[in-house]
Amino acid sequence: MNVYLTGMPGAGKSTVGKLIAEELGFGFLDLDEAIEKSAGRTIPDIFALHGETAFRDMESRAVADAAKLDKCVVATGGGCILREANWEEMKKSGAVVFLDRPLKDILSDIETAHRPLLKGGAEKLTGLYERRIALYRSRCTARVNVSGDCEAAARAVLAQLRARGVISP
């Protein structure tokens, strides 16, 4: 059983994920890092050289590979939720947790320069948020509000997963 963290770029998926993995004694996988390692390129380079569709194909393969793991906390990319097949892979192999961080908090501290889909800054991020928020909220096992304290968010994720019987108390 895996735990998949979804959410907007800047929601804290990697930071919170590492804390959860440590607490549970699970492995940790950052899908964006796995894609970069597999491709031998950075995500901005993948986008520039091959486009978003090629990146999403790589991302889907990475999700399928992660679904073969057990006892792993997986920090997904912010757009991982865009493909139904990714949702199916995550749901069948674990729990999907949406880290719901308010857009205003993300805008206050996210670095957009190295993120290909956020090159338009705040306006671009706001558009992504508006297009994705309903997907995040409708397809998760649990939803945790993130207000900046990653340790509190990790504790809240663990509490929700325990309350739902996904992990043992």
C-alpha positions as CSV (number, residue, x, y, z in Angstrom):
1,M,0.0,0.0,0.0
2,N,1.3,3.4,-1.1
3,V,0.4,6.9,-0.1
4,Y,0.2,9.4,-3.1
5,L,0.3,13.1,-2.4
6,T,-1.3,15.4,-4.9
7,G,-1.7,19.1,-5.0
8,M,-0.7,22.3,-6.7
9,P,2.9,23.1,-7.3
10,G,4.1,24.6,-4.0
11,A,1.6,22.7,-1.9
12,G,4.4,20.9,0.0
13,K,4.1,17.4,-1.5
14,S,7.8,16.6,-1.3
15,T,8.5,18.1,2.1
16,V,5.4,16.6,3.7
17,G,5.9,13.3,1.9
18,K,9.4,12.9,3.4
19,L,8.0,13.5,6.9
20,I,5.2,10.9,6.4
21,A,7.6,8.3,4.9
22,E,9.9,8.7,7.9
23,E,7.1,8.4,10.4
24,L,5.7,5.3,8.7
25,G,9.0,3.7,7.9
26,F,8.0,3.8,4.2
27,G,10.2,4.6,1.2
28,F,9.8,8.0,-0.5
29,L,9.6,8.8,-4.2
30,D,9.4,12.2,-5.8
31,L,8.0,11.5,-9.3
32,D,9.5,14.6,-10.8
33,E,12.9,13.5,-9.6
34,A,12.3,10.0,-11.0
35,I,11.3,11.4,-14.4
36,E,14.4,13.6,-14.5
37,K,16.7,10.7,-13.6
38,S,15.0,8.4,-16.2
39,A,15.1,11.0,-19.0
40,G,18.6,12.3,-18.1
41,R,17.2,15.8,-18.4
42,T,15.5,18.4,-16.2
43,I,11.8,18.9,-16.5
44,P,12.2,22.3,-18.1
45,D,14.5,20.7,-20.7
46,I,11.9,18.0,-21.3
47,F,9.2,20.5,-21.9
48,A,11.5,22.6,-24.1
49,L,12.8,19.7,-26.2
50,H,9.7,17.4,-26.4
51,G,6.7,19.4,-25.1
52,E,4.1,18.8,-22.4
53,T,2.5,15.7,-24.0
54,A,5.9,13.8,-24.0
55,F,6.4,14.9,-20.4
56,R,2.9,13.7,-19.4
57,D,3.7,10.3,-21.1
58,M,6.8,10.0,-19.0
59,E,4.8,11.0,-15.9
60,S,2.2,8.3,-16.6
61,R,5.0,5.7,-16.9
62,A,6.5,6.9,-13.6
63,V,3.1,6.6,-11.9
64,A,2.7,3.0,-13.3
65,D,6.1,2.1,-12.0
66,A,5.3,3.7,-8.6
67,A,2.1,1.6,-8.4
68,K,4.3,-1.5,-8.4
69,L,6.0,-0.4,-5.2
70,D,4.7,-1.2,-1.7
71,K,5.0,1.0,1.4
72,C,6.1,4.1,-0.4
73,V,5.0,7.7,-0.1
74,V,4.9,9.2,-3.6
75,A,5.0,13.0,-4.2
76,T,3.3,13.4,-7.5
77,G,3.7,16.3,-9.9
78,G,1.0,18.9,-9.8
79,G,-0.4,17.9,-13.2
80,C,-0.4,14.2,-12.5
81,I,-4.1,14.3,-11.9
82,L,-4.8,15.4,-15.5
83,R,-4.9,11.8,-16.8
84,E,-7.5,9.3,-15.7
85,A,-5.1,6.4,-16.0
86,N,-2.8,8.0,-13.4
87,W,-5.8,8.2,-11.0
88,E,-6.6,4.6,-11.6
89,E,-3.0,3.4,-10.9
90,M,-2.9,5.4,-7.7
91,K,-6.3,4.4,-6.4
92,K,-5.6,0.7,-7.0
93,S,-2.3,0.7,-5.2
94,G,-2.9,3.1,-2.3
95,A,-4.5,6.2,-0.9
96,V,-4.5,9.5,-2.7
97,V,-4.2,12.5,-0.4
98,F,-4.8,16.0,-1.6
99,L,-2.6,18.7,0.1
100,D,-4.9,21.6,-0.2
101,R,-2.8,24.7,0.3
102,P,-4.5,28.1,-0.3
103,L,-3.6,29.7,-3.6
104,K,-2.6,33.0,-1.8
105,D,-0.1,31.0,0.3
106,I,1.4,29.3,-2.8
107,L,1.7,32.6,-4.6
108,S,3.5,34.2,-1.7
109,D,6.4,31.8,-1.8
110,I,6.6,29.7,-4.9
111,E,9.5,30.1,-7.3
112,T,7.9,30.1,-10.8
113,A,11.0,30.6,-13.0
114,H,12.1,27.0,-13.1
115,R,8.6,25.6,-13.6
116,P,7.7,25.3,-17.3
117,L,3.9,25.6,-16.7
118,L,4.3,28.7,-14.4
119,K,6.3,30.9,-16.7
120,G,3.4,33.4,-16.6
121,G,3.9,33.9,-12.9
122,A,0.9,34.5,-10.6
123,E,-1.6,34.7,-13.5
124,K,-0.5,31.4,-14.9
125,L,-0.6,29.7,-11.5
126,T,-4.1,31.1,-10.8
127,G,-5.3,29.6,-14.1
128,L,-3.9,26.2,-13.3
129,Y,-5.4,26.3,-9.9
130,E,-8.9,27.1,-11.3
131,R,-8.6,24.3,-13.8
132,R,-7.3,21.7,-11.4
133,I,-8.9,22.3,-8.0
134,A,-12.1,20.4,-8.7
135,L,-10.1,17.4,-9.8
136,Y,-8.0,17.4,-6.8
137,R,-10.9,17.7,-4.4
138,S,-13.1,15.1,-6.2
139,R,-10.7,12.2,-6.5
140,C,-8.9,12.0,-3.2
141,T,-9.1,9.5,-0.4
142,A,-8.3,12.3,2.1
143,R,-7.9,16.0,1.9
144,V,-5.6,18.0,4.2
145,N,-5.5,21.8,4.5
146,V,-1.9,23.0,4.4
147,S,-1.3,26.3,6.0
148,G,2.5,26.5,5.9
149,D,3.5,24.2,8.7
150,C,4.7,21.0,6.9
151,E,5.0,19.0,10.2
152,A,1.4,19.8,11.1
153,A,0.3,18.8,7.6
154,A,2.1,15.5,7.9
155,R,0.5,14.8,11.2
156,A,-2.9,15.7,9.7
157,V,-2.4,13.3,6.8
158,L,-1.4,10.5,9.1
159,A,-4.4,11.2,11.3
160,Q,-6.8,11.1,8.4
161,L,-5.3,7.9,7.0
162,R,-5.5,6.3,10.4
163,A,-9.1,7.4,10.9
164,R,-10.0,5.9,7.5
165,G,-8.3,2.6,8.4
166,V,-5.8,3.1,5.5
167,I,-2.8,2.7,7.9
168,S,-2.8,1.2,11.4
169,P,-2.9,3.4,14.5
